Amino acid sequence: MRKTWFITGANSGLGFEMTQQLLADGQKVIATARRPEALEQLRQDHSAQLDIIPLDLTEPDSIASSIEEAFVRHQRIDVIVSNAGYGLFGAAEELTRAQIDRQIATNLAGSIHLIRAALPFLRQQGGGRIMQVSSEGGQIAYPGFSLYHATKWGIEGFVESVAQEVAPFGIDFIIAEPGPTGTNFGTNLDRAKPLAAYEETPAGAIRRGIGDGGFEIKGDAARTVAAMISAARSDTPPLRLTLGSTAYASISQALRARSKALEPQREVAHSADRQVR
């Protein structure tokens, strides 16, 4: 069945790969990007299926107007993919205020504004689906990515709450959590100016690994996107979609560790309850 998809960050990475796969399958795609000219070749190749709308996630007014324009043009949008974002690397002490503000404005506040802008239209059309692209970093944390994790953990909490609010309107969510994947994530990584004090710390080791290409990237972008599309087409998709063996292993390990850590606290937790006589 032909659907209409709205994708942010469609000019690169997973967003670009998803746009290509959907167009090849005959779907209609509303592709958004801060630099829409990067999608010009796709427009020429798929003029009947592809609509391109400028959108800057750091500008709430731009988000609202782009969403409204998309619904006015196409009447109905079946799947909204909140994909745009980037990584910020550096120990918390190394980051500048400007880097912190931009990371939060793009990855967290931008995604929140996008979802909020879309909800009235989805509600009025009787339902729809929103896929929020997070990462394994929405459930685990590496040293040196504290602000990136703050945005991903934050958007996952936001989505989990909103999903309960709008379920009666036929609106549901998928949180996609890919592990390290062969995209341009590393190329677009914003890096803080290093402090010598962190050179021999875990953050320093991660920094060296990023620099010398020492990290193994198992995830395949095409297969990752195919799995995301398949989930978005499912009648009963999972709320969280873990993608890639690295993400599965790391998230599973983190969940087991948290469960184990809770056991000694059980009695303390119950003793904190107010006793009713």
DRENDO-1510 file (C-alpha; in Angstrom, 1 decimal, always signed):
<recs>
REC; n; res; u; v; w
REC; 1; MET; +0.0; +0.0; +0.0 .
REC; 2; ARG; +1.3; +3.4; -0.9 .
REC; 3; LYS; +1.8; +5.7; +2.1 .
REC; 4; THR; +3.0; +9.3; +2.6 .
REC; 5; TRP; +6.2; +9.6; +4.7 .
REC; 6; PHE; +7.6; +12.8; +6.3 .
REC; 7; ILE; +11.3; +12.6; +7.1 .
REC; 8; THR; +13.6; +15.1; +8.8 .
REC; 9; GLY; +17.3; +15.1; +8.1 .
REC; 10; ALA; +16.7; +13.5; +4.7 .
REC; 11; ASN; +19.8; +14.8; +3.1 .
REC; 12; SER; +22.3; +12.5; +4.8 .
REC; 13; GLY; +22.8; +9.3; +6.9 .
REC; 14; LEU; +19.8; +7.1; +7.7 .
REC; 15; GLY; +17.4; +9.8; +6.5 .
REC; 16; PHE; +18.8; +9.8; +3.0 .
REC; 17; GLU; +19.0; +6.0; +2.9 .
REC; 18; MET; +15.3; +5.8; +4.0 .
REC; 19; THR; +14.3; +8.4; +1.4 .
REC; 20; GLN; +16.0; +6.4; -1.3 .
REC; 21; GLN; +14.5; +3.1; -0.3 .
REC; 22; LEU; +11.0; +4.5; +0.0 .
REC; 23; LEU; +11.1; +6.2; -3.3 .
REC; 24; ALA; +12.4; +3.0; -5.0 .
REC; 25; ASP; +9.4; +1.2; -3.5 .
REC; 26; GLY; +7.0; +3.7; -5.0 .
REC; 27; GLN; +6.1; +5.5; -1.8 .
REC; 28; LYS; +5.5; +9.3; -1.5 .
REC; 29; VAL; +8.1; +11.1; +0.6 .
REC; 30; ILE; +8.2; +14.6; +2.0 .
REC; 31; ALA; +11.9; +15.1; +2.6 .
REC; 32; THR; +13.0; +17.9; +4.9 .
REC; 33; ALA; +16.5; +19.3; +5.4 .
REC; 34; ARG; +18.3; +22.5; +6.4 .
REC; 35; ARG; +20.1; +22.3; +3.0 .
REC; 36; PRO; +17.3; +21.1; +0.6 .
REC; 37; GLU; +19.6; +21.6; -2.4 .
REC; 38; ALA; +21.4; +18.4; -1.4 .
REC; 39; LEU; +18.3; +16.5; -2.5 .
REC; 40; GLU; +18.0; +18.0; -5.9 .
REC; 41; GLN; +19.1; +14.9; -7.8 .
REC; 42; LEU; +16.5; +12.8; -6.0 .
REC; 43; ARG; +13.9; +15.4; -6.9 .
REC; 44; GLN; +14.8; +15.1; -10.6 .
REC; 45; ASP; +14.7; +11.4; -10.5 .
REC; 46; HIS; +11.4; +11.1; -8.5 .
REC; 47; SER; +9.6; +14.3; -9.2 .
REC; 48; ALA; +6.1; +12.7; -8.9 .
REC; 49; GLN; +6.8; +11.1; -5.6 .
REC; 50; LEU; +9.2; +13.5; -3.8 .
REC; 51; ASP; +8.4; +16.8; -2.1 .
REC; 52; ILE; +11.2; +18.7; -0.5 .
REC; 53; ILE; +10.5; +21.3; +2.3 .
REC; 54; PRO; +13.2; +23.3; +4.1 .
REC; 55; LEU; +13.3; +22.7; +7.9 .
REC; 56; ASP; +15.7; +23.8; +10.6 .
REC; 57; LEU; +15.2; +21.9; +13.9 .
REC; 58; THR; +16.8; +24.7; +15.9 .
REC; 59; GLU; +14.0; +27.1; +14.8 .
REC; 60; PRO; +10.6; +26.1; +16.4 .
REC; 61; ASP; +8.8; +28.5; +14.0 .
REC; 62; SER; +10.4; +26.7; +11.0 .
REC; 63; ILE; +9.3; +23.4; +12.4 .
REC; 64; ALA; +5.7; +24.4; +12.8 .
REC; 65; SER; +5.4; +26.1; +9.4 .
REC; 66; SER; +7.0; +23.1; +7.6 .
REC; 67; ILE; +4.7; +20.6; +9.3 .
REC; 68; GLU; +1.6; +22.8; +8.4 .
REC; 69; GLU; +2.8; +23.2; +4.8 .
REC; 70; ALA; +3.3; +19.4; +4.4 .
REC; 71; PHE; -0.2; +18.6; +5.6 .
REC; 72; VAL; -1.8; +21.4; +3.5 .
REC; 73; ARG; +0.0; +20.1; +0.4 .
REC; 74; HIS; -0.6; +16.4; +1.0 .
REC; 75; GLN; -3.8; +16.3; +3.2 .
REC; 76; ARG; -2.7; +13.1; +4.9 .
REC; 77; ILE; +0.7; +11.9; +6.3 .
REC; 78; ASP; +0.9; +8.3; +7.5 .
REC; 79; VAL; +4.4; +8.2; +9.0 .
REC; 80; ILE; +6.5; +11.0; +10.4 .
REC; 81; VAL; +10.2; +10.1; +10.9 .
REC; 82; SER; +12.0; +12.3; +13.3 .
REC; 83; ASN; +15.5; +11.5; +12.2 .
REC; 84; ALA; +17.5; +14.7; +12.1 .
REC; 85; GLY; +20.3; +15.1; +14.7 .
REC; 86; TYR; +24.0; +14.8; +15.2 .
REC; 87; GLY; +26.6; +13.8; +17.8 .
REC; 88; LEU; +28.6; +15.9; +20.2 .
REC; 89; PHE; +31.8; +14.5; +21.7 .
REC; 90; GLY; +33.8; +15.8; +24.6 .
REC; 91; ALA; +34.1; +15.3; +28.4 .
REC; 92; ALA; +31.4; +17.5; +30.1 .
REC; 93; GLU; +34.0; +19.9; +31.3 .
REC; 94; GLU; +35.4; +20.4; +27.8 .
REC; 95; LEU; +32.2; +21.4; +26.2 .
REC; 96; THR; +31.3; +25.0; +25.5 .
REC; 97; ARG; +28.0; +26.6; +26.3 .
REC; 98; ALA; +27.3; +27.1; +22.6 .
REC; 99; GLN; +27.9; +23.4; +21.9 .
REC; 100; ILE; +25.6; +22.3; +24.7 .
REC; 101; ASP; +22.8; +24.7; +23.7 .
REC; 102; ARG; +23.0; +23.6; +20.0 .
REC; 103; GLN; +23.0; +19.9; +20.9 .
REC; 104; ILE; +20.0; +20.2; +23.1 .
REC; 105; ALA; +18.2; +22.6; +20.6 .
REC; 106; THR; +18.7; +20.1; +17.7 .
REC; 107; ASN; +18.4; +16.6; +19.2 .
REC; 108; LEU; +16.0; +17.2; +22.0 .
REC; 109; ALA; +14.0; +20.4; +21.8 .
REC; 110; GLY; +13.8; +20.1; +18.0 .
REC; 111; SER; +12.4; +16.6; +18.1 .
REC; 112; ILE; +9.9; +17.7; +20.8 .
REC; 113; HIS; +8.7; +20.7; +18.8 .
REC; 114; LEU; +8.4; +18.5; +15.7 .
REC; 115; ILE; +6.2; +15.9; +17.5 .
REC; 116; ARG; +4.1; +18.6; +19.2 .
REC; 117; ALA; +3.5; +20.3; +15.8 .
REC; 118; ALA; +2.5; +17.1; +14.2 .
REC; 119; LEU; +0.1; +15.8; +16.8 .
REC; 120; PRO; -3.0; +18.1; +16.0 .
REC; 121; PHE; -2.8; +17.1; +12.4 .
REC; 122; LEU; -2.5; +13.4; +13.1 .
REC; 123; ARG; -5.3; +13.6; +15.6 .
REC; 124; GLN; -7.6; +15.4; +13.1 .
REC; 125; GLN; -6.9; +12.8; +10.4 .
REC; 126; GLY; -7.8; +10.0; +12.8 .
REC; 127; GLY; -4.3; +8.6; +13.7 .
REC; 128; GLY; -0.8; +8.1; +12.4 .
REC; 129; ARG; +2.6; +6.9; +13.4 .
REC; 130; ILE; +5.7; +8.7; +14.5 .
REC; 131; MET; +9.1; +7.1; +14.4 .
REC; 132; GLN; +11.7; +8.8; +16.6 .
REC; 133; VAL; +15.2; +7.9; +15.7 .
REC; 134; SER; +17.2; +7.6; +18.9 .
REC; 135; SER; +20.2; +5.2; +19.2 .
REC; 136; GLU; +21.6; +2.6; +21.6 .
REC; 137; GLY; +22.8; +5.8; +23.3 .
REC; 138; GLY; +19.2; +6.3; +24.5 .
REC; 139; GLN; +19.6; +3.5; +27.0 .
REC; 140; ILE; +23.3; +3.2; +27.6 .
REC; 141; ALA; +26.1; +5.8; +28.0 .
REC; 142; TYR; +29.7; +6.1; +26.9 .
REC; 143; PRO; +32.2; +8.5; +28.4 .
REC; 144; GLY; +32.6; +11.6; +26.3 .
REC; 145; PHE; +29.1; +11.6; +24.9 .
REC; 146; SER; +27.3; +13.0; +28.0 .
REC; 147; LEU; +25.3; +15.7; +26.2 .
REC; 148; TYR; +24.4; +13.4; +23.3 .
REC; 149; HIS; +23.1; +10.8; +25.8 .
REC; 150; ALA; +21.2; +13.5; +27.6 .
REC; 151; THR; +19.3; +14.3; +24.5 .
REC; 152; LYS; +18.6; +10.7; +23.5 .
REC; 153; TRP; +17.6; +9.6; +27.0 .
REC; 154; GLY; +15.5; +12.8; +27.2 .
REC; 155; ILE; +13.6; +12.2; +23.9 .
REC; 156; GLU; +13.0; +8.6; +24.8 .
REC; 157; GLY; +11.3; +9.6; +28.0 .
REC; 158; PHE; +9.3; +12.3; +26.2 .
REC; 159; VAL; +8.1; +9.8; +23.6 .
REC; 160; GLU; +7.2; +7.1; +26.1 .
REC; 161; SER; +5.0; +9.6; +28.0 .
REC; 162; VAL; +3.4; +11.1; +24.9 .
REC; 163; ALA; +2.7; +7.7; +23.4 .
REC; 164; GLN; +0.4; +7.0; +26.4 .
REC; 165; GLU; -1.3; +10.4; +26.0 .
REC; 166; VAL; -2.2; +10.1; +22.3 .
REC; 167; ALA; -2.9; +6.3; +22.0 .
REC; 168; PRO; -6.7; +7.0; +22.3 .
REC; 169; PHE; -6.5; +9.0; +19.1 .
REC; 170; GLY; -4.9; +6.2; +17.1 .
REC; 171; ILE; -1.4; +7.7; +17.2 .
REC; 172; ASP; +1.4; +5.4; +18.0 .
REC; 173; PHE; +5.2; +5.7; +18.3 .
REC; 174; ILE; +8.3; +3.7; +17.5 .
REC; 175; ILE; +11.7; +4.5; +19.1 .
REC; 176; ALA; +14.4; +3.3; +16.8 .
REC; 177; GLU; +17.7; +2.5; +18.6 .
REC; 178; PRO; +20.4; +1.7; +16.1 .
REC; 179; GLY; +23.9; +0.8; +17.2 .
REC; 180; PRO; +27.1; +2.0; +15.4 .
REC; 181; THR; +26.2; +2.1; +11.8 .
REC; 182; GLY; +28.0; +2.9; +8.6 .
REC; 183; THR; +26.8; +6.4; +8.0 .
REC; 184; ASN; +28.4; +9.9; +8.1 .
REC; 185; PHE; +27.7; +10.2; +11.9 .
REC; 186; GLY; +31.4; +10.4; +12.7 .
REC; 187; THR; +32.1; +12.9; +9.9 .
REC; 188; ASN; +29.5; +15.2; +11.3 .
REC; 189; LEU; +30.5; +14.8; +14.9 .
REC; 190; ASP; +31.0; +18.0; +16.7 .
REC; 191; ARG; +34.2; +17.7; +18.9 .
REC; 192; ALA; +35.1; +19.7; +22.0 .
REC; 193; LYS; +38.6; +21.1; +22.4 .
REC; 194; PRO; +40.4; +18.5; +24.5 .
REC; 195; LEU; +41.8; +19.3; +28.0 .
REC; 196; ALA; +45.1; +17.6; +28.8 .
REC; 197; ALA; +43.6; +16.4; +32.2 .
REC; 198; TYR; +41.3; +14.0; +30.3 .
REC; 199; GLU; +44.0; +12.4; +28.1 .
REC; 200; GLU; +44.4; +9.3; +30.2 .
REC; 201; THR; +40.8; +8.9; +31.2 .
REC; 202; PRO; +38.1; +6.8; +29.5 .
REC; 203; ALA; +37.0; +9.9; +27.6 .
REC; 204; GLY; +40.5; +10.2; +26.3 .
REC; 205; ALA; +40.6; +6.6; +25.2 .
REC; 206; ILE; +37.3; +7.0; +23.3 .
REC; 207; ARG; +38.7; +10.2; +21.7 .
REC; 208; ARG; +41.7; +8.3; +20.4 .
REC; 209; GLY; +39.5; +5.5; +19.1 .
REC; 210; ILE; +37.4; +7.9; +17.2 .
REC; 211; GLY; +40.5; +9.5; +15.8 .
REC; 212; ASP; +42.3; +6.4; +14.6 .
REC; 213; GLY; +39.2; +4.5; +13.4 .
REC; 214; GLY; +39.7; +1.8; +16.1 .
REC; 215; PHE; +36.0; +1.2; +16.7 .
REC; 216; GLU; +34.3; -1.6; +14.9 .
REC; 217; ILE; +31.1; -0.6; +13.1 .
REC; 218; LYS; +29.0; -3.6; +12.4 .
REC; 219; GLY; +25.7; -1.9; +11.4 .
REC; 220; ASP; +24.8; -1.7; +7.8 .
REC; 221; ALA; +22.8; +1.4; +6.9 .
REC; 222; ALA; +20.7; -0.2; +4.2 .
REC; 223; ARG; +19.7; -3.1; +6.3 .
REC; 224; THR; +19.1; -0.9; +9.3 .
REC; 225; VAL; +16.7; +1.3; +7.3 .
REC; 226; ALA; +15.0; -1.7; +5.8 .
REC; 227; ALA; +14.2; -2.9; +9.3 .
REC; 228; MET; +12.9; +0.5; +10.3 .
REC; 229; ILE; +10.6; +0.7; +7.3 .
REC; 230; SER; +9.3; -2.8; +8.0 .
REC; 231; ALA; +8.5; -1.9; +11.6 .
REC; 232; ALA; +6.8; +1.3; +10.5 .
REC; 233; ARG; +4.5; -0.8; +8.2 .
REC; 234; SER; +3.7; -3.3; +10.9 .
REC; 235; ASP; +0.2; -3.4; +12.4 .
REC; 236; THR; +1.7; -3.9; +15.9 .
REC; 237; PRO; +5.2; -2.4; +16.0 .
REC; 238; PRO; +7.2; -2.4; +19.2 .
REC; 239; LEU; +7.7; +0.8; +21.1 .
REC; 240; ARG; +11.4; +0.3; +21.1 .
REC; 241; LEU; +13.2; -1.1; +18.1 .
REC; 242; THR; +16.8; -2.2; +18.8 .
REC; 243; LEU; +18.9; -2.4; +15.6 .
REC; 244; GLY; +22.2; -4.2; +15.2 .
REC; 245; SER; +24.0; -6.8; +17.2 .
REC; 246; THR; +26.1; -4.2; +19.0 .
REC; 247; ALA; +23.1; -2.3; +20.2 .
REC; 248; TYR; +21.3; -5.5; +21.3 .
REC; 249; ALA; +24.3; -6.7; +23.3 .
REC; 250; SER; +25.0; -3.3; +24.9 .
REC; 251; ILE; +21.4; -2.5; +25.8 .
REC; 252; SER; +20.8; -6.1; +27.1 .
REC; 253; GLN; +23.9; -5.9; +29.3 .
REC; 254; ALA; +22.8; -2.5; +30.7 .
REC; 255; LEU; +19.3; -3.7; +31.5 .
REC; 256; ARG; +20.6; -6.8; +33.3 .
REC; 257; ALA; +23.0; -4.7; +35.3 .
REC; 258; ARG; +20.3; -2.3; +36.4 .
REC; 259; SER; +18.0; -5.2; +37.3 .
REC; 260; LYS; +20.8; -6.7; +39.4 .
REC; 261; ALA; +21.6; -3.4; +41.1 .
REC; 262; LEU; +17.9; -3.0; +42.2 .
REC; 263; GLU; +17.8; -6.3; +44.1 .
REC; 264; PRO; +19.6; -5.0; +47.3 .
REC; 265; GLN; +17.4; -1.9; +47.3 .
REC; 266; ARG; +14.1; -3.8; +47.5 .
REC; 267; GLU; +13.7; -3.7; +51.3 .
REC; 268; VAL; +14.9; +0.0; +51.4 .
REC; 269; ALA; +12.4; +0.9; +48.8 .
REC; 270; HIS; +9.5; -0.8; +50.6 .
REC; 271; SER; +10.5; +0.7; +54.0 .
REC; 272; ALA; +10.2; +4.2; +52.5 .
REC; 273; ASP; +6.5; +3.7; +51.8 .
REC; 274; ARG; +4.2; +5.4; +54.3 .
REC; 275; GLN; +2.5; +2.8; +56.5 .
REC; 276; VAL; -1.2; +3.1; +56.7 .
REC; 277; ARG; -2.8; +1.9; +60.0 .
</recs>
